[in-house]
Amino acid sequence: MYPDPIRLGDNVLVMCETWDPDGTPNKFNYRHEAARLMEANAEHEVWFGLEQEYTLLGADGWPYGWPKGGFPGPQGPYYCGVGTGRVYCRDIVEAHHKACLYAGINISGTNAEVMPAQWEYQVGPCEGIDRMCSPLHHSPIEILLILKSNSR
């Protein structure tokens, strides 16, 4: 459980693994296999970290910062970029980062990626799987959307 960064107060976020009705892990339940491997190697101090890349799309399904019906300039100025014309939606990225910090998720960084509106965030390193489970289930935008839809 994590403190809810949107509703605040006594509200919490509960992250869980996904299982199929037959009792087997869902094919997208990557945490299950990671936990199995860490338990099998428990005599070691296993560190765990991840990064997640994502692209922010407008309501029309087109990435922010792309010309409508066209493509942006060549890769180069966007990767780890700053400033107008190089990065888009930084406010969403920063809101996600702050929400993770408030919730106690060990987010360690964010950076713009190789095309406009493409970002990445990093979580960890952490020792063991239990401190890492929530980021394995949702992208940052899904987390924010879930939180916003539940706050109504």
PyMOL commands that set and color helices and strands:
alter all, ss='L'
color gray80, all
select helices_A, chain A and resi 30-40+90-103+134-136+140-150
alter helices_A, ss='H'
color red, helices_A
select strands_A, chain A and resi 2-3+12-13+47-55+107-112+118-127
alter strands_A, ss='S'
color yellow, strands_A
deselect
rebuild
show_as cartoon
